[in-house]
Each structure stands twice: as C-alpha cells, then as structure tokens.
C-alpha cells in the first residue's frame, strides 16, 4: 500500500477500507510511516472527517497497537472518563464508591495541561502517592482493592500516545473522529466492559458549545458500543467550576469531604449521576435510583472513605500526612448584584499563574496553591463580600487576583441557576 495514495484518498473525501486503516496505524506505531505523512493524514481527516466505519476501525487499530489489560475472574469492570474541566475531581471519590458497590475500576487518568486540571496531579499532592507504575503493578493494586488510579504505561494504546502528541503540534486536535478514537482507544485498552463519559460543554471545557459537545457525545457512544464497550455519555455544564475548590491539594481535601458526606451539592450530584449510570450499565442495579441509593449508602457508612484510604495506601500514599495549603488571600466583590458569569477558563489560568498548573508538560507544580470559590452563578452578592479565597505562596497573587476578578460578572438582574446535567446520550436500542 502507498501512504501518499491513502492521504490523497482521504483528502478527496473517500472512505478508507479497514485494511488501509490498519496499515496506517501499524506503520505509524512501528516507525515505518513518518510523522509528516501521519500529520498530513490527520489534517485531511480534520477537513473531510471519517465515516462511522472508519472511526471504528481507526479506534480498534489503536487499541491493537499495544497491550489490553486482562481482568479474568472479575466481572463488572468499568471506568468513567471526563473530557476535562475546572474543579472536576469526580474520579477521586467515584472510583472507591464504585469499588464498594462491587465494581472493578482500573482508572487510567491524565495530568493537567492548559487550563483543565489533571486527576494524577491532584493525587500526587498526597505525600508518597505513586501515580506512575508498570501495568502489572497497577493491575495487582486494582485486583487487591477493586480500584486504582494511575497514568497510562507506554504499552497501552501506544499509537494514540504518538498520534496525540503529533496532533497537539500540528493543529489537528479538533476533529470529532480523531478525538473519539483517541479517548476510546485508551479506555478500551483498560480491558473494561462498560464506560460512562462525562462530556462537558462551556467556557471551562474542551467543547465550548453545547451542540459540539452533543456531537462528540453521540460519536463516543456510537463508536464505543461498536467496539464492544457498553458506553453511555452524560453531557454536563462547565460554565462554572465544579464544587468550591480548584487546585491540587485543595481538591483532594474536597474529595475527602465528599467521601465523608460533607461535599458540595453539585459535585456530589454529578458523582451520583455518573456512578449510578455505570452501575446500571454493568447490571449491578436495576434502576438509576437504586444505583444512587447504593452509592450514597457507601458514603453514609464510611465504607467509601475507607476504600479510598486503602487505595491511596496501596499506591504508597499517606492520606493522614499533612498536605500543605498556601496562605489565604480573600477576593472581595467589586459591586452588589447577582453573579451572572463565572469564566471557568480564566480561573484555570489563575491557577496556572499561581503555580498550580502547567504551561508545558515538563513544568513542575506547586500542589499547595488553589482557589476556593464561594459563589455560584445566580447567587446574590453585596459589595465587599468575600467571593473567593486564593491560596498562594508566590509573587503572582496580584495577577491571580485580577484574573479571578475578571472571571466573575455581576449584574443587577436575577439570573437563573445553570443546569448541571444537560442530558444522557445512550446507545439506541437495537
Ligand atoms: N483527549 C484525548 O485523550 N484525546 C483527544 O484527542 C482529545 C482529548
């Protein structure tokens, strides 16, 4: 097969056959197809798209480029994936809650880059926690505890790892079929039976418009089910931060609050919605309400917190060790009125300025910095009232204060509360 001809075929909007896609992915992951040809192919896909069939074959080929975890002897193996947002710490309480309900959760997560935070960075703020390990060690932690959260080892969907890095620097990230195959290939390599996706839309999300988020959710659900993963997506709001805390150590503290029954309502609600969907999809409960009740009971009895402490310990972490939090600086409302806008992306930028996020993957992180947000869209505030607390050691406090101030809009008219859960996208019957 000739790679240049395959690039031209896609450029002209034609459908590639399964063998042609397998040839491309195999050649690229083995180094016989160079970056420049794969970049040209990815750009052609950005303009011409891929059919459902092509996306399914593309995804499966990326799964087949590496190892797939094996959970022989375990049933109800599943995971949750979020397209990323500000203050999104759902994975941290959800994994132990689901493990307490009888699921096996091998959660492969990522680091923060850009304005959205990363679950692994948050967990790394726990003294001793090891988020990088071999596939074998990770599997034995999950076998032992029922859950574990770590980074992807290099042998899980290696073609995606290489292609994603290439897309990142060639302007070819924003293509629904490429995003679909990238997300699903990593999840399918976990060897799971079911996947629930949190597809976010809004200022702090990858997808800025609701219609783009819906399109991505439909694509993920259709392709996920075609490759044998029972997949459901929940579309949720990311026009304001989730919960009150944004940062690393402060988000672990808030996750502990959730597991101990003292978490903010919005993040608890999203955790219950995603968790009950997954329990229903693997058949451990007969209704979403049953799933919610079971998950809530694991918080109420203390089992979920205990499971989290055990998971952290098996990753080498000490949940009781002190997690440093930077000194607190209040941000006050500049006027009275109703909170009309909270630009989640600007808040993510403020975290980066305070050292809590990365500009490039090699940057180190100050786990102790963060923001506590005290208001939500629709709340009434009075001039001079504290609206946020910044936890910051460094010199960047004034810039962070400016970004946080600019992220919040206050108007004179009452504003509707935003809808957190927009809709569920499930496989159509048949
Ligand atoms: N996240 C991924 O894992 N892949 C993409 O292509 C985009 C977001």
Boltz pocket constraint, residues with backbone or C-beta under 6 A from the ligand:
constraints:
  - pocket:
      binder: B
      contacts: [[A, 83], [A, 164], [A, 173], [A, 178], [A, 179], [A, 180], [A, 182], [A, 183]]
      max_distance: 6.0
